[in-house]
Amino acid sequence: MRNAETVTFGGSGLDRAAHLRGQAEKLAEQPDARTILLWRGKILMTGLDQLCRLPMIAAILEGTSADLILLGLEGESPLFAADISAWVPDGFNPSAGFSFFDDTRQVHPDVPDAGFADIRAVMTCLSPRDAELAATAKAVMEWHRSHRFCARCGAESAAMTGGWQRDCAACGSHHFPRTDPVVIMLITNGNNVLMGRSPGWPEGMYSLLAGFIEPGETMEAAVRREVFEESGVRVSDVRYLASQPWPFPASLMFGCAGNALNSDITIDPSEIEDALWVSREEMVRVFAGQHPKINPARKGAIAHFLLENWLADRLD
């Protein structure tokens, strides 16, 4: 697709400065160094549409983890990400259950003019640069949180190289941030597109079918396998359209298009709750919020991006 990288979290031309990661500690001492902050996966925002960039001497950073992630350079200035998840806001219940969409904001007393926001809630408001920074910071921070111990010997590892590596002193192993490849499929049968929903999704939420790519499998094979497993629909030609980093927690979504060989649907209830064909005319009503059964796809997600371009005949 010619407009592939206009997808949310698409490339913004960020200079990731990988060659400087070994100098991260010195870079953090520069007067022009700045950091963005995360708290329990949320990102610190100034207003509704901008990441808050703070100097490294900001009071809010006192007592936080020393593990900083060097995100790259903005101009000549180093930009980091830091995590303050140990902070407990007044009235916050840390044992509260997961919310699919959290529109609350938490305000730290040291930065009263900013608030921590769910990235899903603000992703369509962010500039391409801020979106790339938020996605990168969240994905790498999540990797550190869930990979504290060496997968080889079980000893606790340490963050190194500007947060882009973990080393195990016990066995000498090196570990690097992982990204899970996922295919998401725009499967069409003439004028219709295949949509499905997973158990536990909010009422009315449908999306394109998706699934993880297995070891030793191509994207094309994964598309055919996942679609058949979930819906019983066979797929012939498959082509790549666009990709999207999806930091929930750390996936790379490969958007693909495929042609269906049959229209009858037989769902696997252990995989999805429902699947159906939706015509272009119906999808126009879905996007307008006028469909009796299906709500519009979430803006910012690659499913919305692909469907929007399908409706506009911009999949070339």
HUKA-V772893 format. One record per pair of residues at least 24 apart in sequence whose ideal C-beta (glycine too) atoms are under 10 Angstrom apart, sorted by the first residue. I is the first residue (numbers start at 1). J is the second residue. If there is no record, write none. Layout:
i	j
I	J
I	J
//
This chain:
i	j
1	239
1	240
1	241
1	242
1	255
1	257
1	305
1	306
1	309
1	314
1	315
1	316
2	242
2	309
2	314
2	315
2	316
3	242
3	305
3	309
3	314
3	316
4	240
4	241
4	242
4	243
4	244
4	255
4	305
4	309
5	128
5	242
5	243
5	244
6	128
6	242
6	305
6	309
7	128
7	131
7	241
7	242
7	243
7	244
7	245
7	253
7	255
7	300
7	301
7	302
7	304
7	305
7	306
7	309
8	123
8	124
8	126
8	128
8	131
8	132
8	135
8	244
8	245
8	246
8	299
8	300
8	301
8	302
8	304
8	305
9	119
9	123
9	126
9	128
9	131
9	132
9	133
9	134
9	135
9	136
9	139
9	243
9	244
9	245
9	246
9	247
9	252
9	253
9	300
9	301
9	302
10	128
10	131
10	132
10	135
10	242
10	243
10	244
10	245
10	302
10	305
11	128
11	129
11	132
11	243
11	245
12	126
12	127
12	128
12	129
12	130
12	131
12	132
12	133
13	128
13	129
13	132
14	71
14	72
14	73
14	74
14	79
14	128
14	129
14	132
14	133
14	136
15	71
15	72
15	73
15	74
15	75
15	76
15	79
16	70
16	71
16	72
16	73
16	132
16	136
16	162
16	164
17	70
17	71
17	72
17	73
17	78
17	79
17	162
18	70
18	72
18	161
18	162
18	164
20	70
20	72
20	73
20	78
20	162
21	69
21	70
21	72
21	160
21	161
21	162
21	163
21	164
21	165
22	70
22	160
22	161
22	162
22	164
22	165
23	70
23	78
23	161
23	162
24	68
24	69
24	70
24	78
24	80
24	159
24	160
24	161
24	162
24	163
24	164
25	66
25	68
25	70
25	162
26	78
27	56
27	68
27	70
27	73
27	77
27	78
27	79
27	80
27	162
28	56
28	66
28	68
28	70
28	78
28	80
28	82
28	162
29	56
29	57
29	78
30	56
30	76
30	77
30	78
31	55
31	56
31	57
31	77
32	56
32	74
32	75
32	76
32	77
32	78
32	79
33	57
33	68
33	70
33	77
33	78
33	79
33	80
34	58
34	71
34	74
34	77
34	78
34	79
34	80
35	60
35	61
35	64
35	68
35	69
35	70
35	71
35	78
35	79
35	80
35	81
35	82
35	137
36	69
36	71
36	79
36	80
36	81
36	82
36	130
36	133
36	134
36	136
36	137
37	61
37	64
37	80
37	81
37	82
37	83
37	84
37	87
37	108
37	111
37	114
37	116
37	137
38	69
38	81
38	82
38	83
38	84
38	85
38	116
38	119
38	134
38	137
38	138
38	140
38	141
38	142
39	82
39	83
39	84
39	85
39	86
39	87
39	89
39	106
39	108
39	115
39	116
39	117
40	83
40	84
40	85
40	86
40	87
40	88
40	89
40	92
40	94
40	102
40	106
40	116
40	118
40	145
41	83
41	85
41	102
41	116
41	118
41	119
41	120
41	138
41	141
41	142
41	145
41	247
41	248
41	249
42	85
42	102
42	104
42	105
42	106
42	115
42	116
42	117
42	118
42	119
42	120
42	121
42	122
42	134
42	138
43	81
43	115
43	116
43	117
43	118
43	119
43	121
43	122
43	123
43	126
43	130
43	133
43	134
43	135
43	137
43	138
44	82
44	84
44	105
44	106
44	107
44	108
44	111
44	114
44	115
44	116
44	117
44	134
45	105
45	114
45	115
45	116
45	117
45	119
45	121
45	122
45	125
45	126
45	130
45	134
46	111
46	113
46	114
46	115
47	113
47	114
47	115
47	125
48	115
48	117
48	121
48	122
48	125
48	126
49	122
49	124
49	125
49	126
49	127
49	130
50	114
50	122
50	125
50	126
50	127
50	130
51	79
51	81
51	114
51	117
51	122
51	126
51	127
51	129
51	130
51	131
51	133
51	134
51	137
52	111
52	113
52	114
52	115
52	116
53	77
53	79
53	80
53	130
53	133
54	80
54	82
54	110
54	111
54	114
56	80
56	82
58	82
58	110
58	111
59	108
59	109
59	110
59	111
60	84
60	87
60	108
60	109
60	110
60	111
60	114
61	110
62	110
63	87
65	141
65	144
65	159
66	159
67	141
67	144
67	158
67	159
67	160
67	162
67	163
67	166
68	159
68	162
68	163
69	136
69	137
69	139
69	140
69	141
69	143
69	144
69	159
69	162
69	163
69	164
69	177
70	140
70	161
70	162
70	163
70	164
71	132
71	133
71	134
71	136
71	137
71	140
71	162
71	163
72	132
72	133
72	136
72	162
74	129
74	133
78	162
79	133
79	137
80	137
80	162
80	163
81	133
81	134
81	136
81	137
81	138
81	140
81	141
81	163
82	137
82	141
82	163
83	137
83	138
83	140
83	141
83	142
83	144
83	145
84	108
84	110
84	116
85	141
85	145
87	116
89	116
100	200
100	201
100	202
100	205
101	202
101	298
119	247
119	248
119	300
120	247
120	248
120	298
120	300
120	301
121	300
122	300
123	247
123	298
123	299
123	300
123	301
124	298
124	299
124	300
124	301
124	304
125	300
126	300
131	245
131	300
132	245
134	247
135	244
135	245
135	246
135	247
135	248
135	250
136	177
136	245
136	247
137	163
137	247
138	245
138	247
138	248
138	249
138	250
139	177
139	178
139	179
139	245
139	246
139	247
139	248
139	249
139	250
139	251
139	252
140	164
140	177
140	247
140	250
141	177
141	247
141	249
141	250
142	177
142	247
142	248
142	249
142	250
143	175
143	176
143	177
143	178
143	179
143	249
143	250
144	177
145	249
146	178
146	249
146	250
147	175
147	176
147	177
147	178
149	175
150	174
150	175
151	175
177	250
178	249
178	250
179	245
179	246
179	247
179	250
179	251
179	252
180	212
180	213
180	246
180	249
180	250
180	251
180	252
180	253
181	212
181	213
181	214
181	217
181	219
181	222
181	243
181	251
181	252
181	253
181	254
182	210
182	211
182	212
182	213
182	219
182	222
182	226
182	243
182	244
182	246
182	251
182	252
182	253
182	254
182	255
182	302
183	208
183	209
183	210
183	211
183	212
183	213
183	217
183	218
183	219
183	220
183	221
183	222
183	223
183	224
183	225
183	226
183	227
183	238
183	240
183	253
183	254
183	255
183	256
183	258
184	208
184	209
184	210
184	211
184	223
184	226
184	241
184	242
184	243
184	244
184	246
184	251
184	253
184	254
184	255
184	256
184	301
184	302
184	303
184	305
184	306
185	209
185	210
185	211
185	219
185	222
185	223
185	224
185	226
185	227
185	230
185	233
185	235
185	238
185	241
185	254
185	255
185	256
185	257
185	258
185	303
185	306
186	223
186	239
186	241
186	255
186	256
186	257
186	258
186	302
186	303
186	306
186	307
186	309
186	310
186	315
187	223
187	224
187	226
187	227
187	231
187	233
187	235
187	238
187	256
187	257
187	258
187	259
187	260
187	275
187	277
188	235
188	257
188	258
188	259
188	260
188	277
188	280
188	310
188	315
189	233
189	259
189	260
189	261
189	262
189	263
189	277
190	259
190	260
190	263
190	277
190	279
190	280
191	277
191	278
191	279
191	280
191	281
191	282
191	283
192	260
192	263
192	276
192	277
192	278
192	279
192	280
192	282
192	283
193	257
193	260
193	276
193	277
193	278
193	279
193	280
193	282
193	283
193	306
193	307
193	310
193	311
194	227
194	230
194	231
194	233
194	235
194	258
194	260
194	263
194	265
194	275
194	276
194	277
194	278
195	231
195	274
195	275
195	276
195	277
195	278
195	282
195	283
195	286
195	294
195	297
195	303
195	307
196	227
196	230
196	231
196	265
196	267
196	271
196	272
196	273
196	274
196	275
196	276
197	272
197	273
197	274
197	275
197	276
197	294
198	230
198	271
198	272
198	273
198	274
199	269
199	270
199	271
199	272
199	273
199	274
200	273
201	272
201	273
201	274
201	295
202	295
202	298
203	293
203	295
204	286
204	291
204	292
204	293
204	294
204	295
204	296
205	294
205	295
205	296
205	297
205	298
206	273
206	274
206	275
206	276
206	278
206	286
206	291
206	293
206	294
206	295
206	296
206	297
206	303
207	294
207	297
207	298
207	301
207	302
207	303
207	304
207	307
208	253
208	255
208	256
208	297
208	301
208	302
208	303
208	304
208	306
208	307
208	310
209	233
209	258
209	271
209	272
209	275
209	303
210	246
210	251
210	253
210	254
210	255
210	256
210	302
210	303
211	271
212	251
213	252
213	254
219	243
219	254
219	255
219	256
220	256
220	258
222	254
222	256
223	254
223	256
223	257
223	258
224	258
224	261
226	271
227	256
227	258
227	260
227	275
228	261
228	262
228	266
228	268
229	267
229	268
229	270
229	271
229	272
230	265
230	266
230	267
230	268
230	270
230	271
230	272
230	275
231	260
231	262
231	264
231	265
231	266
231	267
231	268
231	271
231	272
231	274
231	275
231	276
231	277
232	262
232	264
232	265
232	266
232	267
232	268
232	275
233	258
233	260
233	261
233	262
233	263
233	264
233	265
233	266
233	267
233	275
233	277
234	258
234	259
234	260
234	261
234	262
235	259
235	260
235	261
235	262
236	260
236	261
237	261
239	315
241	302
241	305
241	306
241	309
241	310
241	315
241	316
242	302
242	305
242	306
242	309
242	315
243	302
244	300
244	301
244	302
244	303
244	305
244	306
245	302
246	300
246	301
246	302
248	301
253	301
253	302
253	303
253	305
253	306
254	302
255	302
255	303
255	305
255	306
255	309
255	315
256	306
257	306
257	309
257	310
257	315
278	307
280	310
280	311
280	313
283	307
283	308
283	310
283	311
284	311
286	311
287	311
//
